[in-house]
Amino acid sequence: MPLAMNREVFITCAVTGSGATQDRSPHVPRSPEEIAKSAIAAARAGAAIVHCHVRDPETGAPSRDPKMFREVTDRIRDADTDVVLNLTAGMGGDMIFGDPERPLPLNEAGTDMAGATERVAHVAECLPEICTLDCGTMNFAEADYVMTNTPGMLQAMGAMMTELGVKPEIEAFDTGHLWYAKQLVKDGILESPALVQLCMGVPWGAPDDLNTFMAMVNNIPDDWTFSAFSLGRNQMAYVAAAVLAGGNVRVGLEDNLMLDRGVLAENWQLVERAREIIERMGARVIGPDEVRQRPGLVKRAPRG
């Protein structure tokens, strides 16, 4: 299909993530206060959406603690800078198997499996505009770690998100994830038009070559809204690629720690660099109010 460049682009900043990056850069925020401050700075630099995980403030390890999500949410909402809030719901589906000759029992040190209600508990508490829905199971980069999202789990979580009025951002790490996302819409679990994030270059999902990327793009229904990102050194290249392919962009310390060779980035700097690329391509960076109008997002205060 011919390229149809997006002329009105929104930027998502993935502020901290859940990967083992906490000791690789002093700029990766850990505490709810640090995460909120970094998200607000990213919004001031031009991010219309901030995608937030939470971490143990002492160790930096990923967490699912609803209290920390609530603190991050409240701090961002209380700021004088408007931004669309996107909370992860990807935690709670992590399986780490044992030795190949004895894969069971699972490795308790890294395995984190929770039910659908528990995985969505912080979303119900905080009521962000968006939360993520990882639309498939895949082998992940680290050893024998499997990110687990079964059809039954996705149906249950998707139905809860729809009932809450929170827009799922479909995280697609491979073409099969898009295939199942379309089935969730067909089955009435998710509403159309949907919101999609193409996650490129995450081992062992879709590689970040352009042929695979365009195969992913061409599998998205025309009326859906999509963004895309890649990891590490290709993060900024995918800003341009996503815009050229008709999509929106994601940057942030979840996916890349470097601004330039040997220069550690802060989130706001990555957003600023992405904004410069987008504007030099002749497109306009849009803000949170315009973003809310497009996929029908609802800005609400959390339940008291």
C-alpha positions, 0 to 999 in steps of 0.5 A: 500500500502507498505511504500516507504520512500522518500530518497531526501526530501525538507523542507518547512518553513511556516513562519508566517501564518494568525492565532491568534498567534501574541501575543503568541510568540515574534518570530512570525514575523509581518512586511515585514522586520521581515517576510523576515529575518525569511524566510532567516534564515529558508533557511540558516538552510535548508528550500528549500521553504518558505511559506509566509503570511503578517500581519499588522505590528502594530497589527499582524492581517492577511493582503492581502496588495499587497505592503507588499507581494511585500516588503517581496518578494523583500527582500527575492530575494535580499538576498544572500541565495537562496530559493523557494518562496511560497506565500499564496493565501488563504486570501479573502475567510473567512466567519463568520456567526452570531448567530445560530438563525440569521446567516445573516448578516455575522459578518463584523468584521471577514468576508473577501470575495474577488473576484478571481482576487483580491485574486490572485493580489499579485501573479500576482505582485510578480510572486513567483514560488509557490502559495497556492490553498486551494482546498475546503470549510470547517468549521474552528476551530474558532466558526462560521468561514467557509473557503470558496473556491467554485468550481467556485472560484477554477476554476477561481483562478487555471486558473489565476495561470496556466496562470501566470506560477506560480505552485499552491500548492494544500492545502488539508485539507480533502480527498474531497479536493484531489478529487476536485484537481484531477478534476481540473487537469482532466478539464485542469485548473491545470497542472499535475504533481501537487504539494500537501500539506496535512494539517493534524489536522486542526479543522475541517478537516482531523484529524492527526491520521495515518489511515487518513493520509495514506488515504490522501496519497493513494489518491494522484496520483503517479506522483504528489509531496506531503508534509505534516504537522500537528499542535502543538506537532505533528509537528515533528512526522509528519516530520518522518511520511511524509518521511516514506510515501514517501513525503516531510515536512513542519514546521514553526511558522504558525503551531507550536510555540514550540521547546520543552516543555516550549521553544518557537521556531524560524523558523530556529530552527524548520527547523534545528530540522526537518533536523536532523530528516530527516538525522537521518532517512537516507534521504538527505535534498535537496536544492532549485535548486533541488526542482525547477527541480522536479515540474517544477518551474520557478524562475523569477524576479517580474514585474517592 
